């Protein structure tokens, strides 16, 4: 389970960061 979490957590963080950046880009426009 720990190995799976280690693989999934970075992906989740990358997705969250991409969503936040997308929202910031929309607000800038």
C-alpha positions in Angstrom: 0.0 0.0 0.0 2.8 2.4 0.9 4.4 2.0 -2.5 1.1 2.7 -4.2 0.6 5.9 -2.1 4.2 7.0 -3.0 3.4 6.6 -6.7 -0.1 8.3 -6.4 0.7 11.2 -4.2 3.1 13.0 -6.6 0.5 12.5 -9.4 -2.2 14.0 -7.2 0.0 17.0 -6.3 0.8 17.6 -10.0 -2.9 17.5 -10.9 -3.8 19.9 -8.1 -1.1 22.3 -9.1 -2.2 22.2 -12.7 -5.8 22.9 -11.7 -4.7 25.8 -9.5 -2.6 27.2 -12.3 -5.5 26.9 -14.7 -7.8 28.8 -12.4 -5.2 31.5 -11.9 -4.9 31.8 -15.7 -8.7 32.1 -16.0 -8.7 34.9 -13.4 -5.9 36.7 -15.1 -7.9 36.7 -18.3 
